[in-house]
Amino acid sequence: MANLASISSSYTNSETESLTPAILELQHGAGLYVSRGITLVRGAGAHVWDSDGRRYLDCTAAYGVASLGHCHPAVVAAISQQAATLIACSGSFGNDQRAWLYADLARVLPSGLTRVFFCNSGAEANEAALKFARLTTGRYGVVAARRGFHGRTAGALTATWEPKYREPFEPLLPGFTYVPYNDEAALEAAITDNIGAVILEVIQGEGGVRPATTAFLHRAYELCRERGALLILDEVQSGFGRTGTFFACEAIGITPDILTLAKGIASGFPMGAVALGERVGRLSPGQHGTTFGGGPLACAAARATLQVMVETNLPAQVARLGALFLERLRALPSRRIQEVRGRGFMIGIELTEPAAPYLAAAQERGLLVLTAGANVIRLLPPLILTEEDIDLAVTILAEVLS
């Protein structure tokens, strides 16, 4: 085992210093990510810079996380101030930032969601939601949708339909059933007496940026109430203004029993949340918990993010510019484009062929985008994107897909 002296010497070792970050990642990383071939070292607003000093328009926002863009001054100031005040505080002790964040969220959450549990990620939020549903109903069965994605931890992974994610780790949790998305008849048949929860995305992200129909989600809401199950809506990706309303479920006129949130909640600081309605039973100490969830630093970042969103009416701006973005993309004269779909700044371009080569081509031209399945280009830009940014993104995509 290396001692502290040898570890310390490695920081001044010329051989180590000569290695690039990319080589160090390759040598010491776990190998779980496909490399995009560049190392990002700085971000500001809707742009990031690599280690060679090249600037990119970032239409990934770190998978939708950097909601206010990179290093927004209000978020940086909140984190800096809180880091100099109090960083860690467990849930058994009150902390002022968490208390104030409860109040801030109460002003923007859909009516009826009155209790909140803070955690660290979207997968953790969905894990907690599944546990809370089982505690409330006493039932272990769960209905999820095909193409749905809810995370990579055991329970969230079981709710994720795509076999390539689940099969290497089976057997997972029992009692999960998968229905075709937007199929009301299949949903009705699946919600039997042993079903305690139905978990759905309002817009499927990883599954190809596929919006649910209003009729499908309303039917899910009705069936859960008729049959004693709880409706969990996963807005880990679609929440906090991304689709042009604070939460995507608001646009379809329903409030779930449980709403799971993460990604854009703190504009880049790791955080998740679970909002609970009146049909969720009272929870007791020890039934769930987390060491880091709801810490002062994360809550300060989230409070700053929410304040900017509310004061600038950012969701309305996303609705307007998102409609423009979709219109411009749908007008592209490319035979490779099969469909453009989405809402706000959650956009999918379905191609007639694999999308990966076009990600590389866009990156070479200074635009960063994502995939959502094999043949869908996914755009999750910061919510502060401008018309000029949209013009640039459309121009590059037109070149790439021509």
C-alpha positions as a Markdown table, in Angstrom:
| # | Residue | x | y | z |
|---|---|---|---|---|
| 1 | Met | 0.0 | 0.0 | 0.0 |
| 2 | Ala | 1.3 | 3.4 | -0.9 |
| 3 | Asn | 2.2 | 5.7 | 2.0 |
| 4 | Leu | 1.4 | 9.4 | 2.2 |
| 5 | Ala | 4.9 | 10.4 | 1.3 |
| 6 | Ser | 4.8 | 8.4 | -2.0 |
| 7 | Ile | 1.4 | 9.7 | -2.9 |
| 8 | Ser | 2.6 | 13.3 | -2.2 |
| 9 | Ser | 5.6 | 12.8 | -4.4 |
| 10 | Ser | 3.4 | 11.7 | -7.3 |
| 11 | Tyr | 2.0 | 15.2 | -7.5 |
| 12 | Thr | 5.4 | 16.6 | -8.5 |
| 13 | Asn | 6.5 | 13.6 | -10.5 |
| 14 | Ser | 7.4 | 14.9 | -14.0 |
| 15 | Glu | 6.3 | 11.6 | -15.6 |
| 16 | Thr | 2.8 | 12.0 | -14.1 |
| 17 | Glu | 2.6 | 15.6 | -15.1 |
| 18 | Ser | 3.5 | 14.8 | -18.7 |
| 19 | Leu | 0.4 | 12.6 | -19.0 |
| 20 | Thr | -2.7 | 14.2 | -20.5 |
| 21 | Pro | -6.0 | 14.1 | -18.6 |
| 22 | Ala | -7.3 | 11.8 | -21.4 |
| 23 | Ile | -4.5 | 9.3 | -20.7 |
| 24 | Leu | -5.0 | 9.5 | -17.0 |
| 25 | Glu | -8.7 | 8.8 | -17.4 |
| 26 | Leu | -8.0 | 5.8 | -19.6 |
| 27 | Gln | -5.5 | 4.4 | -17.1 |
| 28 | His | -7.4 | 4.9 | -13.9 |
| 29 | Gly | -11.1 | 5.2 | -14.9 |
| 30 | Ala | -13.5 | 2.2 | -14.6 |
| 31 | Gly | -14.2 | 2.2 | -18.3 |
| 32 | Leu | -17.9 | 2.8 | -18.1 |
| 33 | Tyr | -18.2 | 5.7 | -20.5 |
| 34 | Val | -17.7 | 6.0 | -24.2 |
| 35 | Ser | -15.2 | 8.7 | -24.7 |
| 36 | Arg | -16.1 | 11.7 | -26.9 |
| 37 | Gly | -12.5 | 12.3 | -27.5 |
| 38 | Ile | -12.2 | 15.8 | -25.9 |
| 39 | Thr | -11.5 | 17.0 | -22.4 |
| 40 | Leu | -13.7 | 19.8 | -21.2 |
| 41 | Val | -12.0 | 22.3 | -18.8 |
| 42 | Arg | -14.3 | 25.3 | -18.7 |
| 43 | Gly | -17.8 | 26.4 | -19.1 |
| 44 | Ala | -19.7 | 29.7 | -19.3 |
| 45 | Gly | -23.4 | 30.1 | -20.2 |
| 46 | Ala | -24.3 | 27.9 | -23.1 |
| 47 | His | -20.7 | 27.2 | -24.1 |
| 48 | Val | -17.8 | 25.0 | -23.0 |
| 49 | Trp | -14.1 | 24.9 | -23.8 |
| 50 | Asp | -11.8 | 21.9 | -24.3 |
| 51 | Ser | -8.2 | 21.5 | -23.2 |
| 52 | Asp | -7.1 | 22.8 | -26.5 |
| 53 | Gly | -9.0 | 26.0 | -26.1 |
| 54 | Arg | -11.7 | 25.2 | -28.6 |
| 55 | Arg | -15.2 | 26.5 | -27.8 |
| 56 | Tyr | -18.4 | 24.5 | -28.3 |
| 57 | Leu | -22.1 | 25.3 | -28.2 |
| 58 | Asp | -23.3 | 22.8 | -25.5 |
| 59 | Cys | -26.7 | 21.4 | -26.4 |
| 60 | Thr | -26.2 | 18.6 | -23.9 |
| 61 | Ala | -26.1 | 20.7 | -20.7 |
| 62 | Ala | -24.4 | 17.6 | -19.1 |
| 63 | Tyr | -27.5 | 15.6 | -19.8 |
| 64 | Gly | -29.9 | 18.4 | -19.0 |
| 65 | Val | -28.2 | 19.3 | -15.7 |
| 66 | Ala | -26.8 | 22.8 | -16.4 |
| 67 | Ser | -30.3 | 24.4 | -16.6 |
| 68 | Leu | -29.0 | 27.9 | -16.1 |
| 69 | Gly | -26.0 | 27.2 | -18.2 |
| 70 | His | -22.5 | 26.6 | -17.0 |
| 71 | Cys | -21.2 | 28.6 | -13.9 |
| 72 | His | -24.2 | 30.9 | -13.7 |
| 73 | Pro | -23.1 | 33.8 | -11.4 |
| 74 | Ala | -26.0 | 33.4 | -9.0 |
| 75 | Val | -25.3 | 29.7 | -8.5 |
| 76 | Val | -21.6 | 30.3 | -8.2 |
| 77 | Ala | -22.1 | 33.0 | -5.6 |
| 78 | Ala | -24.6 | 30.8 | -3.6 |
| 79 | Ile | -22.2 | 27.8 | -3.6 |
| 80 | Ser | -19.2 | 30.0 | -2.7 |
| 81 | Gln | -21.0 | 31.7 | 0.2 |
| 82 | Gln | -22.5 | 28.5 | 1.6 |
| 83 | Ala | -19.1 | 26.6 | 1.3 |
| 84 | Ala | -17.6 | 29.2 | 3.6 |
| 85 | Thr | -20.5 | 28.9 | 6.0 |
| 86 | Leu | -21.7 | 25.3 | 6.4 |
| 87 | Ile | -21.1 | 22.4 | 4.0 |
| 88 | Ala | -22.4 | 19.3 | 5.7 |
| 89 | Cys | -25.4 | 18.7 | 7.9 |
| 90 | Ser | -27.2 | 15.4 | 8.4 |
| 91 | Gly | -31.0 | 15.1 | 8.1 |
| 92 | Ser | -31.4 | 14.7 | 11.9 |
| 93 | Phe | -30.4 | 18.3 | 12.3 |
| 94 | Gly | -32.4 | 21.1 | 10.8 |
| 95 | Asn | -30.5 | 23.4 | 8.4 |
| 96 | Asp | -31.7 | 26.8 | 7.2 |
| 97 | Gln | -31.0 | 26.2 | 3.5 |
| 98 | Arg | -33.1 | 23.0 | 3.4 |
| 99 | Ala | -35.9 | 24.7 | 5.3 |
| 100 | Trp | -36.0 | 27.6 | 2.9 |
| 101 | Leu | -35.7 | 25.3 | -0.1 |
| 102 | Tyr | -38.8 | 23.5 | 1.1 |
| 103 | Ala | -40.6 | 26.8 | 1.1 |
| 104 | Asp | -39.3 | 27.8 | -2.3 |
| 105 | Leu | -40.4 | 24.5 | -3.9 |
| 106 | Ala | -43.8 | 24.7 | -2.3 |
| 107 | Arg | -44.4 | 27.8 | -4.4 |
| 108 | Val | -43.6 | 26.1 | -7.7 |
| 109 | Leu | -44.6 | 22.5 | -7.3 |
| 110 | Pro | -48.0 | 21.3 | -8.7 |
| 111 | Ser | -50.8 | 21.9 | -6.2 |
| 112 | Gly | -51.2 | 19.0 | -3.8 |
| 113 | Leu | -47.6 | 18.0 | -3.5 |
| 114 | Thr | -46.8 | 19.2 | 0.0 |
| 115 | Arg | -44.0 | 17.0 | 1.3 |
| 116 | Val | -40.5 | 16.6 | -0.1 |
| 117 | Phe | -37.6 | 14.2 | 0.4 |
| 118 | Phe | -34.2 | 15.3 | -0.9 |
| 119 | Cys | -31.6 | 12.9 | -2.2 |
| 120 | Asn | -28.6 | 13.1 | -4.6 |
| 121 | Ser | -29.7 | 11.9 | -8.1 |
| 122 | Gly | -32.6 | 10.9 | -10.3 |
| 123 | Ala | -32.0 | 7.2 | -9.7 |
| 124 | Glu | -32.2 | 7.7 | -6.0 |
| 125 | Ala | -35.4 | 9.7 | -6.3 |
| 126 | Asn | -37.0 | 6.8 | -8.2 |
| 127 | Glu | -35.7 | 4.3 | -5.7 |
| 128 | Ala | -37.3 | 6.3 | -2.9 |
| 129 | Ala | -40.5 | 6.7 | -4.8 |
| 130 | Leu | -40.9 | 2.9 | -5.3 |
| 131 | Lys | -40.2 | 2.3 | -1.6 |
| 132 | Phe | -42.7 | 4.9 | -0.6 |
| 133 | Ala | -45.4 | 3.4 | -2.8 |
| 134 | Arg | -44.8 | 0.0 | -1.4 |
| 135 | Leu | -45.0 | 1.3 | 2.2 |
| 136 | Thr | -48.3 | 3.1 | 1.4 |
| 137 | Thr | -50.1 | 0.4 | -0.5 |
| 138 | Gly | -48.5 | -2.8 | 0.9 |
| 139 | Arg | -48.3 | -4.0 | -2.7 |
| 140 | Tyr | -45.0 | -5.0 | -4.5 |
| 141 | Gly | -46.2 | -4.8 | -8.1 |
| 142 | Val | -45.1 | -2.0 | -10.4 |
| 143 | Val | -46.2 | -1.1 | -14.0 |
| 144 | Ala | -43.7 | 0.7 | -16.1 |
| 145 | Ala | -43.5 | 1.6 | -19.8 |
| 146 | Arg | -41.5 | 0.1 | -22.6 |
| 147 | Arg | -38.6 | 2.4 | -23.7 |
| 148 | Gly | -38.8 | 4.0 | -20.2 |
| 149 | Phe | -35.6 | 4.8 | -18.4 |
| 150 | His | -35.6 | 5.5 | -14.6 |
| 151 | Gly | -32.0 | 4.9 | -13.5 |
| 152 | Arg | -29.3 | 2.3 | -12.9 |
| 153 | Thr | -29.7 | 1.3 | -9.2 |
| 154 | Ala | -31.5 | -1.9 | -8.5 |
| 155 | Gly | -35.1 | -0.7 | -8.2 |
| 156 | Ala | -34.8 | 2.0 | -10.8 |
| 157 | Leu | -33.1 | -0.4 | -13.1 |
| 158 | Thr | -35.9 | -2.9 | -12.8 |
| 159 | Ala | -38.3 | -0.2 | -13.8 |
| 160 | Thr | -36.2 | 0.5 | -16.9 |
| 161 | Trp | -37.4 | -1.5 | -19.8 |
| 162 | Glu | -34.5 | -1.7 | -22.2 |
| 163 | Pro | -33.1 | -5.2 | -21.9 |
| 164 | Lys | -29.4 | -4.2 | -22.5 |
| 165 | Tyr | -29.5 | -2.3 | -19.2 |
| 166 | Arg | -31.3 | -4.9 | -17.1 |
| 167 | Glu | -30.2 | -8.3 | -18.4 |
| 168 | Pro | -26.6 | -8.3 | -17.1 |
| 169 | Phe | -27.9 | -7.8 | -13.6 |
| 170 | Glu | -30.9 | -10.1 | -13.4 |
| 171 | Pro | -32.5 | -11.4 | -11.4 |
| 172 | Leu | -33.7 | -8.0 | -10.2 |
| 173 | Leu | -36.7 | -7.0 | -8.2 |
| 174 | Pro | -39.9 | -9.1 | -8.8 |
| 175 | Gly | -43.3 | -7.9 | -9.7 |
| 176 | Phe | -42.5 | -5.4 | -12.6 |
| 177 | Thr | -44.7 | -5.3 | -15.7 |
| 178 | Tyr | -44.0 | -3.3 | -18.9 |
| 179 | Val | -46.7 | -1.9 | -21.2 |
| 180 | Pro | -46.4 | -0.1 | -24.5 |
| 181 | Tyr | -46.1 | 3.6 | -24.0 |
| 182 | Asn | -49.4 | 5.5 | -24.9 |
| 183 | Asp | -51.4 | 2.2 | -25.0 |
| 184 | Glu | -54.4 | 2.8 | -22.7 |
| 185 | Ala | -55.8 | -0.7 | -23.1 |
| 186 | Ala | -52.6 | -2.4 | -22.2 |
| 187 | Leu | -52.2 | -0.1 | -19.1 |
| 188 | Glu | -55.8 | -1.0 | -18.0 |
| 189 | Ala | -55.1 | -4.7 | -18.3 |
| 190 | Ala | -51.8 | -4.4 | -16.4 |
| 191 | Ile | -53.0 | -2.6 | -13.2 |
| 192 | Thr | -54.2 | -5.6 | -11.2 |
| 193 | Asp | -54.8 | -6.0 | -7.5 |
| 194 | Asn | -51.2 | -6.5 | -6.7 |
| 195 | Ile | -50.0 | -3.3 | -8.4 |
| 196 | Gly | -48.8 | -0.6 | -5.9 |
| 197 | Ala | -47.4 | 1.9 | -8.4 |
| 198 | Val | -47.4 | 3.0 | -12.0 |
| 199 | Ile | -44.2 | 4.8 | -12.9 |
| 200 | Leu | -44.1 | 6.8 | -16.2 |
| 201 | Glu | -42.1 | 9.6 | -17.8 |
| 202 | Val | -44.1 | 12.5 | -19.1 |
| 203 | Ile | -41.7 | 12.6 | -22.0 |
| 204 | Gln | -39.4 | 9.6 | -22.4 |
| 205 | Gly | -35.8 | 10.8 | -22.6 |
| 206 | Glu | -33.4 | 7.9 | -23.1 |
| 207 | Gly | -36.2 | 6.1 | -25.0 |
| 208 | Gly | -36.1 | 8.6 | -27.9 |
| 209 | Val | -37.7 | 11.8 | -26.6 |
| 210 | Arg | -41.2 | 10.5 | -27.0 |
| 211 | Pro | -44.0 | 12.6 | -25.3 |
| 212 | Ala | -46.9 | 10.8 | -23.7 |
| 213 | Thr | -50.4 | 11.6 | -25.0 |
| 214 | Thr | -52.6 | 13.5 | -22.7 |
| 215 | Ala | -55.2 | 10.7 | -22.8 |
| 216 | Phe | -52.7 | 8.1 | -21.8 |
| 217 | Leu | -51.5 | 10.0 | -18.7 |
| 218 | His | -55.1 | 10.9 | -17.7 |
| 219 | Arg | -56.1 | 7.3 | -18.0 |
| 220 | Ala | -53.1 | 6.3 | -15.8 |
| 221 | Tyr | -54.2 | 8.9 | -13.2 |
| 222 | Glu | -57.8 | 7.6 | -13.2 |
| 223 | Leu | -56.9 | 3.9 | -13.0 |
| 224 | Cys | -54.5 | 4.4 | -10.1 |
| 225 | Arg | -57.3 | 6.0 | -8.1 |
| 226 | Glu | -59.8 | 3.4 | -9.1 |
| 227 | Arg | -57.5 | 0.5 | -8.2 |
| 228 | Gly | -55.6 | 1.7 | -5.2 |
| 229 | Ala | -52.2 | 2.2 | -6.9 |
| 230 | Leu | -50.0 | 5.3 | -6.7 |
| 231 | Leu | -49.0 | 7.2 | -9.9 |
| 232 | Ile | -45.3 | 8.2 | -10.0 |
| 233 | Leu | -44.3 | 10.6 | -12.7 |
| 234 | Asp | -40.6 | 10.7 | -13.4 |
| 235 | Glu | -39.6 | 14.3 | -14.3 |
| 236 | Val | -35.9 | 13.8 | -13.6 |
| 237 | Gln | -35.2 | 15.1 | -17.1 |
| 238 | Ser | -38.3 | 17.0 | -18.0 |
| 239 | Gly | -38.7 | 19.0 | -14.8 |
| 240 | Phe | -37.7 | 22.6 | -13.8 |
| 241 | Gly | -38.6 | 24.5 | -17.0 |
| 242 | Arg | -37.1 | 22.2 | -19.6 |
| 243 | Thr | -40.4 | 21.7 | -21.5 |
| 244 | Gly | -41.7 | 25.2 | -21.2 |
| 245 | Thr | -43.6 | 24.8 | -18.0 |
| 246 | Phe | -42.1 | 24.3 | -14.6 |
| 247 | Phe | -43.1 | 20.7 | -14.7 |
| 248 | Ala | -44.2 | 18.8 | -17.8 |
| 249 | Cys | -47.2 | 17.3 | -16.0 |
| 250 | Glu | -48.6 | 20.8 | -15.7 |
| 251 | Ala | -49.1 | 21.0 | -19.4 |
| 252 | Ile | -51.3 | 17.9 | -19.4 |
| 253 | Gly | -53.3 | 19.0 | -16.3 |
| 254 | Ile | -52.6 | 16.2 | -13.8 |
| 255 | Thr | -50.8 | 16.1 | -10.5 |
| 256 | Pro | -49.2 | 12.7 | -9.7 |
| 257 | Asp | -49.1 | 11.1 | -6.2 |
| 258 | Ile | -45.3 | 11.2 | -6.4 |
| 259 | Leu | -43.1 | 13.4 | -8.6 |
| 260 | Thr | -39.4 | 12.5 | -8.9 |
| 261 | Leu | -37.0 | 15.3 | -9.8 |
| 262 | Ala | -33.2 | 15.8 | -10.3 |
| 263 | Lys | -30.9 | 17.1 | -13.1 |
| 264 | Gly | -31.8 | 20.8 | -13.5 |
| 265 | Ile | -32.9 | 21.3 | -9.9 |
| 266 | Ala | -29.5 | 22.9 | -8.8 |
| 267 | Ser | -28.1 | 23.8 | -12.2 |
| 268 | Gly | -25.2 | 21.4 | -12.0 |
| 269 | Phe | -24.9 | 20.6 | -8.3 |
| 270 | Pro | -25.8 | 16.9 | -7.7 |
| 271 | Met | -29.3 | 16.8 | -6.2 |
| 272 | Gly | -32.6 | 14.9 | -6.4 |
| 273 | Ala | -36.0 | 15.3 | -4.9 |
| 274 | Val | -39.2 | 13.3 | -4.3 |
| 275 | Ala | -42.4 | 15.3 | -4.0 |
| 276 | Leu | -45.3 | 13.6 | -2.2 |
| 277 | Gly | -49.1 | 14.0 | -2.4 |
| 278 | Glu | -51.8 | 13.3 | 0.1 |
| 279 | Arg | -52.4 | 9.7 | -1.0 |
| 280 | Val | -48.8 | 8.8 | 0.1 |
| 281 | Gly | -48.9 | 7.5 | 3.7 |
| 282 | Arg | -47.0 | 9.2 | 6.5 |
| 283 | Leu | -43.4 | 8.0 | 6.7 |
| 284 | Ser | -41.6 | 7.1 | 9.9 |
| 285 | Pro | -38.0 | 7.8 | 10.9 |
| 286 | Gly | -35.7 | 5.0 | 9.6 |
| 287 | Gln | -37.8 | 3.8 | 6.8 |
| 288 | His | -35.6 | 5.7 | 4.3 |
| 289 | Gly | -32.7 | 8.2 | 4.5 |
| 290 | Thr | -29.5 | 9.5 | 2.9 |
| 291 | Thr | -26.3 | 10.9 | 4.2 |
| 292 | Phe | -25.8 | 13.7 | 1.7 |
| 293 | Gly | -29.4 | 14.5 | 0.6 |
| 294 | Gly | -30.6 | 17.9 | 1.5 |
| 295 | Gly | -27.2 | 19.2 | 2.6 |
| 296 | Pro | -26.8 | 23.0 | 2.9 |
| 297 | Leu | -24.5 | 23.3 | -0.2 |
| 298 | Ala | -26.9 | 21.5 | -2.5 |
| 299 | Cys | -29.9 | 23.4 | -1.1 |
| 300 | Ala | -28.2 | 26.7 | -1.6 |
| 301 | Ala | -27.4 | 25.9 | -5.2 |
| 302 | Ala | -31.0 | 24.8 | -5.8 |
| 303 | Arg | -32.4 | 27.9 | -4.1 |
| 304 | Ala | -30.3 | 30.2 | -6.4 |
| 305 | Thr | -31.4 | 28.2 | -9.4 |
| 306 | Leu | -35.1 | 28.5 | -8.5 |
| 307 | Gln | -34.8 | 32.2 | -7.8 |
| 308 | Val | -33.4 | 32.9 | -11.3 |
| 309 | Met | -36.0 | 30.7 | -13.0 |
| 310 | Val | -38.9 | 32.5 | -11.2 |
| 311 | Glu | -37.6 | 36.0 | -11.5 |
| 312 | Thr | -36.8 | 35.7 | -15.2 |
| 313 | Asn | -39.9 | 33.5 | -16.0 |
| 314 | Leu | -37.5 | 31.1 | -17.7 |
| 315 | Pro | -40.0 | 28.4 | -18.5 |
| 316 | Ala | -42.0 | 30.9 | -20.6 |
| 317 | Gln | -38.8 | 31.8 | -22.5 |
| 318 | Val | -38.1 | 28.1 | -23.1 |
| 319 | Ala | -41.7 | 27.6 | -24.4 |
| 320 | Arg | -41.2 | 30.4 | -26.9 |
| 321 | Leu | -37.7 | 29.5 | -28.1 |
| 322 | Gly | -38.3 | 25.8 | -27.9 |
| 323 | Ala | -41.2 | 26.2 | -30.4 |
| 324 | Leu | -38.9 | 28.2 | -32.7 |
| 325 | Phe | -36.2 | 25.5 | -32.4 |
| 326 | Leu | -38.6 | 22.7 | -33.3 |
| 327 | Glu | -40.0 | 24.7 | -36.2 |
| 328 | Arg | -36.5 | 25.4 | -37.6 |
| 329 | Leu | -35.5 | 21.7 | -37.2 |
| 330 | Arg | -38.6 | 20.4 | -38.8 |
| 331 | Ala | -37.9 | 22.6 | -41.8 |
| 332 | Leu | -34.5 | 21.0 | -42.5 |
| 333 | Pro | -34.6 | 19.5 | -46.0 |
| 334 | Ser | -32.8 | 16.2 | -45.0 |
| 335 | Arg | -33.7 | 12.8 | -46.3 |
| 336 | Arg | -32.0 | 11.4 | -43.1 |
| 337 | Ile | -34.6 | 13.0 | -40.8 |
| 338 | Gln | -37.6 | 10.8 | -40.1 |
| 339 | Glu | -39.2 | 12.9 | -37.3 |
| 340 | Val | -38.5 | 15.8 | -35.0 |
| 341 | Arg | -40.4 | 15.7 | -31.7 |
| 342 | Gly | -40.3 | 17.0 | -28.2 |
| 343 | Arg | -41.4 | 20.0 | -26.2 |
| 344 | Gly | -39.4 | 23.1 | -25.1 |
| 345 | Phe | -35.7 | 22.4 | -24.9 |
| 346 | Met | -36.2 | 18.6 | -24.8 |
| 347 | Ile | -35.9 | 17.7 | -28.5 |
| 348 | Gly | -35.3 | 14.5 | -30.4 |
| 349 | Ile | -34.4 | 14.2 | -34.1 |
| 350 | Glu | -35.1 | 10.6 | -35.2 |
| 351 | Leu | -32.9 | 9.6 | -38.2 |
| 352 | Thr | -33.2 | 6.8 | -40.7 |
| 353 | Glu | -29.8 | 5.6 | -39.7 |
| 354 | Pro | -27.5 | 5.4 | -36.6 |
| 355 | Ala | -27.0 | 8.8 | -35.0 |
| 356 | Ala | -23.5 | 8.3 | -33.6 |
| 357 | Pro | -21.6 | 9.5 | -36.7 |
| 358 | Tyr | -23.6 | 12.7 | -36.7 |
| 359 | Leu | -22.7 | 13.4 | -33.1 |
| 360 | Ala | -19.0 | 13.2 | -34.1 |
| 361 | Ala | -19.6 | 15.4 | -37.1 |
| 362 | Ala | -21.5 | 18.0 | -35.1 |
| 363 | Gln | -18.7 | 18.0 | -32.4 |
| 364 | Glu | -16.1 | 18.6 | -35.1 |
| 365 | Arg | -18.1 | 21.7 | -36.1 |
| 366 | Gly | -18.4 | 23.0 | -32.6 |
| 367 | Leu | -21.8 | 21.7 | -31.5 |
| 368 | Leu | -22.3 | 19.1 | -28.7 |
| 369 | Val | -25.4 | 16.9 | -28.9 |
| 370 | Leu | -26.5 | 13.5 | -27.4 |
| 371 | Thr | -28.2 | 10.4 | -28.5 |
| 372 | Ala | -31.4 | 8.9 | -27.2 |
| 373 | Gly | -31.3 | 5.3 | -28.5 |
| 374 | Ala | -29.4 | 4.2 | -31.6 |
| 375 | Asn | -30.9 | 6.5 | -34.2 |
| 376 | Val | -32.1 | 9.7 | -32.3 |
| 377 | Ile | -30.1 | 12.9 | -31.8 |
| 378 | Arg | -31.1 | 14.4 | -28.5 |
| 379 | Leu | -30.9 | 18.1 | -27.7 |
| 380 | Leu | -31.0 | 19.2 | -24.0 |
| 381 | Pro | -29.5 | 22.7 | -24.1 |
| 382 | Pro | -29.2 | 25.1 | -21.2 |
| 383 | Leu | -32.5 | 26.9 | -20.7 |
| 384 | Ile | -30.8 | 30.2 | -21.3 |
| 385 | Leu | -30.2 | 29.4 | -25.0 |
| 386 | Thr | -30.7 | 32.4 | -27.3 |
| 387 | Glu | -32.1 | 32.8 | -30.8 |
| 388 | Glu | -28.5 | 33.3 | -32.0 |
| 389 | Asp | -27.5 | 30.0 | -30.4 |
| 390 | Ile | -30.5 | 28.2 | -32.0 |
| 391 | Asp | -29.4 | 29.7 | -35.4 |
| 392 | Leu | -25.9 | 28.3 | -35.0 |
| 393 | Ala | -27.2 | 24.8 | -33.8 |
| 394 | Val | -29.6 | 24.5 | -36.8 |
| 395 | Thr | -26.9 | 25.6 | -39.2 |
| 396 | Ile | -24.5 | 23.0 | -38.0 |
| 397 | Leu | -27.1 | 20.3 | -38.0 |
| 398 | Ala | -28.2 | 21.2 | -41.5 |
| 399 | Glu | -24.6 | 20.8 | -42.6 |
| 400 | Val | -24.1 | 17.5 | -40.8 |
| 401 | Leu | -27.4 | 16.0 | -42.0 |
| 402 | Ser | -27.4 | 17.2 | -45.6 |
